């Protein structure tokens, strides 16, 4: 993260001194890496904090809230830099090619080194996403270097704002994706890898569960999921109810990775008043 921050500062200085909107946009692009790394660290640290009387679910959404805020700021920055690039297209200015080339060469060395270091771990999904992102950063550096050489050879000043506009669109696209994902969690949306129907049908296979309804799935952030539901069961002793509750929580945890399950048991045969009901048997 320190290396990435140094790279961002170097590109900001290079963009300002070299009058290059492409370098400024690439600095913003690399700036999006810092929140991702910082948020991961913050989420790991805050997730260790126990729940308290104020935050009864704990602090798992701290990283999600930070991601939403950072993505919103990046959207504003990319729109502003996109406007600057458009203005540069209308009225091109002379750029200092040497600043573009040497700053991008240094950035390429950092991003290329990270990409090569991650190649061995490309089988891991998380490492693969970081690998692809850094590979994209390296391609941006190559594009800026190529553009600077073309500007030096031909004097085509419009190339720099065009590259800046393309990189700005890339930042905008990735930031909107983060906004969409983080807002989905903050609005207590269903985890994308889980389906309410699958959870309900799995619970109906448990002996004694005759019906489930009011099933709600949501994410606490950081891969921590929660589930609440009503289950209708026949009359049984309290000890049997405890065993049934344990079975429901075990299925939710082992099959769907749900860490926090809340179940309200109801006597079977009561009138149906819920919006989501699955009375069909799944034991066959």
N, C-alpha and C positions, 0 to 999 in steps of 0.2 A: 504493500500500500504506500510506503514511503517512496519507493522507486517511481510508482505511478504519479504521485503528487509532484515529485521533482520533474517528471516528464511534462506534466500539465503546465507547471510554472515556466519551464523552458520553452514550450510551444507558445505560451501567452507572450513571453518576452520576444520570441522570434516573430510572432505575428504582428506585434505592435511596432517593433523596430523595422521589420521588413515590409510593413504595410500590406500584409497578406490576410485576407479574410478566410482563405482556405486553412491556414495554420490556426487561426482563432477558432474556427469551427471544429478542427480536429482536436484542439485542446479541450473544447466542451465535450467532444465525443469521448476522449480519454477521461474526462472528469466524471463521466457516468460510471466508470469502473470503481472509483473511490467509494461512492455510496454503497455499491454492491458488496465490496470487501468489508467496509465499515459496518454495514447492516448485518452481515453474516457474523461478524465478531460481536456486535451489540446483542444480536439475538441469542447467541450462545451464552454470553455473560448474563443477560437479563433473565434468560430461561432458567438459570440456576437459582434465581431468587424465589423463595416460597411465596405462595399466595398469602394475602393478609386480609384484614377486615375491610380495606379499601378496594383492593384488586383481588376479588375472590377467585378469579380464574388465573391469577398470576400475571406475568408481564410478557407473555408470548407475542402479543401484538405490537410491542414497542418497535421491533424491526420493520413490521409492515407499515406502521404509521410513518416511520422515517423514510421508507421507500416511496410512499405516496407523496410526501412533501418534497423529496429530492427530485422525483420524476416531474412534478408540477413545475418546479423551478427550471429544470432542464427544458421543458416544453417552451416556457417563456424565453429562455436564452436562445433556443434554436430558432424560434420565430423572429426574434430580434436580429440574430445573425443572418437569417435568411433574407430579411428585409435589407440589411446592409449589403449582402451579396447581390441582391437585385439592383440596388442603387449603383453598385460598382459595375454591373453589366451595362447600365445606362450611361455611366460616366466612368470608364476605366481609369485607374491610376497606375503609375509606375510602381512596381514592386522590386524589392532588393532580392534578386534570385539567390545570392549566396546565403542569406538567412534562411530562405526556404529549403535549400538543399542540405545545409549542414545540420539544421535543426531536425529535419525529417530523417536524415541519416542516423542521427543519435536516437530518435524515436523508433526508427526501424530496428536498430540494434537491440533496444529494450524489448519491444514487442516480439521481434523475431526470436530473441533468446527465450522469452517466456513460452512462446509457441513450441519451440523445439524441446523445452524442458517438460512440456505437458504431453508430448506425442506418446510417450510410453504409457500414460494413463488414459488414453483415449477410449478404453473400454468402459470406464466409469462415466456415468451419465453426467454428473456434476462437473467433472474435469473436462468432459467433452464439450459442454456448453462454454466453459471458460476458454478452451482451446479454440473453438470456432470464433468467439468474440475477439480474442487476441489476433487470430489470423486475419479477421476483418480489419483490425487496427493496422496491421502490417501492410495490408493492401492499400489502405488509405495513405500511408506514408509513401509507398511506392508510387501511387498516383500523383502525390504532391511533388515528389522528386522529378518524375517524368514531366509534369506540367511546368516545373521551374526550368528544366532543360529546354523545353519547347519555347517557353517565353524568352529565354536567353538567345535562342537561335533565330526565332522569327519575330520577336517583339509583340506577339499576340497577347495583349494585356487582359483580354476577356477570359482567358483560360483560368486565372486564379479565382475570380468570383464564381465561375461555373463550377469549379471543384468545390468551392466553399458551399455553394447551394446544394450540391449533391450530398456532401457530408452532413450538412444541416438537416436534410430530409432523412438521412439515416438515423441521426440522433432523435429527430422527432418521432420516427416510426418506433424505435426501441423504447422511447420514453412513454409513448402512448400505451404500449404493451404492458409496461410496469404499472402505469396508472390503472389500466383495466384489471390486472390481476390483484393489485393491492386493494382497490376499491371493492372488488368482489369479496375479499376476506373481511374488510371492515364492515361491509353490509351483511355479514354472516351468510354468505352464499355457500352453496353445497360444494364440498371439495371436488374438483374436476375428475379425480380418479375414482370417485364413489358414486353409486346410483342408489337412490332411495328404494327402488323396487328390488334391487339385489339384496340389500340389507334386510328388508321386510321378509322376503322369501326365505332367506337363510334362518331368520328367527322363527319362522313358522315350522321349520323342521325340528325344533326343540320339543321334546315330549312335554305336553301340558299347555303349550301355547296354542290357543285356538284362533286367535285373531290379533293383529297389531294395527294400530292407527295413530294419527297425530305424530307421524315419524318426522323428526327434524334432524338434519345433519348440517354441521357447520365447522369451520376451522378456527382454531384459536390463534393460528399463525405458527410459522416455523415447523409445519408438518404435524402439529398437534390437533387432532380432531375430536369433536364431541358429538354425542348422540342423545336425543331424548325421545321417548315413545310411551304410548299406552299399550298394555298387553292384556287381553282378556283370557282368563284362565278359569277352570272349574273350581268349585269349592275344595279347599285343601287346608291342611294344617299349616301353621306358621313356619314350622321347620321345613316343610316342602316348598313353601314360598321362597325361603332363603336360598334353597338349592336351585330353584328355578331362576331366581335373580342372578345367582352366580353363573349359571349356564349361559344366560343372555349376555352378560358382560364378557364372558370368555369368548363366545362366538364373535361379538363385536370387536374384541381386541385382536384375536388371532387371525380372523379372516379379513378384517377391514382396517386394522390398525387404529381403532378408536380407543383413546385413552380414558375418556370421561363419559360414562353412560348413566343416564338417569331414566328409571323405569317406574311408571305408575301402573300397578296391577289393578284390574277390574274384574268383577265377576262376569263370567260368560253369560250371554243371553240377554244383556241389557239392550235397549234400543240404540240403533246406530244414529249418531248425531255429528259425526266427524267428517271432515272433508276428504280425508285420505284413509281408506279402509281396504284391507286385503283379507277378506274372509275365506278365500279359497285355500284349501289344504295343499301343502307342498311336501307331504310325507310320502307320496307315491313315487 
